[in-house]
Amino acid sequence: MESYGYARVSAADQKEDRQMLALGAAGVPEDRIFVDKQSGKDFERPQYKKMVQVLCSGDILYILSIDRLGRNYEEIQSQWKFLTKDIGVDICVLDMPLLDTRNGKDLMGTFIADLVLQILSFVSQNERETIRKRQSQGIAAAKAKGVRFGRPRKKVPEDFCRLVMAWEGKDVALSEVLEKCRMSEATFYRKLREYRKMKKREKLS
């Protein structure tokens, strides 16, 4: 029997220190802790898949909380069954003692653990959907106020017209124009199209 740990954070710039400390305190060796840095919306995670490959019947898997395992209600249920029934490992959720498959192997204990798992996995998915909804509402509100998202638009230099005329007259090379404009070739041609459309509208007005 071996002890393993699984930790997950949602983004690369987030820290898993708190989870690592809790797993270490539970007696899990650091070299048997698998860490993913990505969303919990599904189980397509490299370290999780790697961990599943080394788990054997009788091993115990520690996680700090159920939402570190995942945030998709149906997939949490499916993976829990896969780990405990198909592989035969025990799972201990450190912040929820009722979710420890080593305890209560009788019918009542199993029923209580399954019930707690269903409630917590539902809450986890509901929280994820609430966060996503709030983010969408926040973005919509910001856009309504005129906030722009993404990269700031590249401004053309004040002498863009002169540079274009010089390039079209073959007085300067494209590479020199790109350097002076500080643009990539793709950006230059996009700005050139915008510039020509603007000039066309000015002639028509």
Sequence and secondary structure as in RCSB ss.txt:
>XXXX:A:sequence
MESYGYARVSAADQKEDRQMLALGAAGVPEDRIFVDKQSGKDFERPQYKKMVQVLCSGDILYILSIDRLGRNYEE
IQSQWKFLTKDIGVDICVLDMPLLDTRNGKDLMGTFIADLVLQILSFVSQNERETIRKRQSQGIAAAKAKGVRFG
RPRKKVPEDFCRLVMAWEGKDVALSEVLEKCRMSEATFYRKLREYRKMKKREKLS
>XXXX:A:secstr
  EEEEEEESSTTS  HHHHHHHHHTT  GGGEEEEES SSSS  HHHHHHHHH  TT EEEES HHHH S HHH
HHHHHHIIIIII  EEEETT TT BTTS  SHHHHHHHHHHHHHHHHHHHHHHHHHHHHHHHHHHHHHHTT   S
S      TTHHHHHHHHHTTSS HHHHHHHHT  HHHHHHHHHHHHHHHHHHHH 
